[in-house]
Amino acid sequence: METSDRRAKESLTKTAIMCAALVALIGGGHLLAWLGGVMAHRGFSAITMKTNAALCMLLSGISLLLLISEKSSRVRLWAARVCAATVLLVGTLTLSQHIVGWDLGIDQLLAQEPPGALGVIYPNRMGPPASLIYLFTGLSLLILSHREGRGVKLSQGLALGVFLIAFLSALSHFYGVQKLSALEYLTAIAWPTAAGLLLLGIGLLFARPDRGLMAPVTAADPGGQIIRRLLIPALLIPVGLGWLRLFAETQGLYATAMGTALFALSFIIIFSVLVYNSGRLLSRSARAEREVAETLRASEERLHMALDAARMGVWDLALGDKNATRSLEHDRIFGYEALLPEWTYERFLDHVVPEDRTDVDQRFGAAVAQGRDWHFECRIQRADGEIRWIEARGRNYPGEGRMVGLVADIT
């Protein structure tokens, strides 16, 4: 079984590319509108995406597009890092202005916004949530740019933070909430910014779909299937139920207490059905695995019976410590009536007669070094002292560090 589901991996990679492209388009469109003087007067929504926020969104989308392919050229890799470092710098400096209270003069550097606009405390300055998101994004992209793949889990953790903050902002617009917080220094977030940042968080998470936090999602086992089946409903169903509850309450269909009770009951019913169906899927998978295991065990027993009837022994040699597992017929060929507690390559060589020992050992060494199969005929001295001729064949599995084969008495 493969460690990851290829179709799931390809689907998430395509989603990441699409999200990165949309993020770059949203950010680039708003940046052009600012530079053209359109956003300063009316914007695309009641609350506008600020100039530096649009620049960071554009650079984040470009950087992510360049990094999704792990085989990017050195030029593309460094271009992605420059974009990511710029995003990190702008996000960090803007957040420091909110925390410390200073004005570094970076907000109106590219375009001017008149004071007194809706949702604006400091003209053309993105709020703390967006600043923190771009700080996380810059770090996530820089970590993602390392070709060794180290820190993928940390990069995805930062991406998860981006997604959650953006998701909260998107929910505030969906439910008609005007502010994310009662604290005055938290400015409102424009819905295009929230949408773009939500896509950015998804793209960052899906950029490495088979590693880190995403590895269980694309796994080919039943656990991966369950996660893929439940993840989207777990995100969308509570949002839909919350909107229905809020809408019905504003229409006067019930009071707050009854709305809360109905919301909880709906939540319980829907997720109970999802859990029940997931349990059935796991049960079917477990039953199928047991049937496969029983079939393999029966086939193995029939194979051993056939080999015993043909007086052929089976051996499985670990190339690291040279220890081997064997069938009973293997040890009988060497003169033992019962399986020995341990069998090693050195014990086998001790049974080979001295005249044949060097040739057998050289053939084994060449097979291991070159990753080839091992085949030889030689004389052995059994445990009872009798000299016999044997033939052995071994199939080399270099990637697994083992050799599996058969031995027969051909005297």
HELIX and SHEET records of a PDB file:
HELIX    1   1 ARG A    6  LEU A   35  1                                  30    
HELIX    2   2 THR A   51  ILE A   68  1                                  18    
HELIX    3   3 ARG A   74  VAL A  100  1                                  27    
HELIX    4   4 PRO A  128  LEU A  144  1                                  17    
HELIX    5   5 VAL A  152  PHE A  174  1                                  23    
HELIX    6   6 TRP A  191  PHE A  206  1                                  16    
HELIX    7   7 GLY A  212  MET A  214  5                                   3    
HELIX    8   8 PRO A  222  THR A  250  1                                  29    
HELIX    9   9 THR A  256  ALA A  309  1                                  54    
HELIX   10  10 LEU A  328  ILE A  333  1                                   6    
HELIX   11  11 TYR A  345  HIS A  351  1                                   7    
HELIX   12  12 PRO A  354  GLN A  370  1                                  17    
SHEET    1   A 5 ALA A 324  ARG A 326  0                                        
SHEET    2   A 5 MET A 312  ALA A 318 -1                                        
SHEET    3   A 5 ARG A 402  ASP A 409 -1                                        
SHEET    4   A 5 ILE A 387  TYR A 397 -1                                        
SHEET    5   A 5 TRP A 374  GLN A 381 -1                                        
END                                                                             
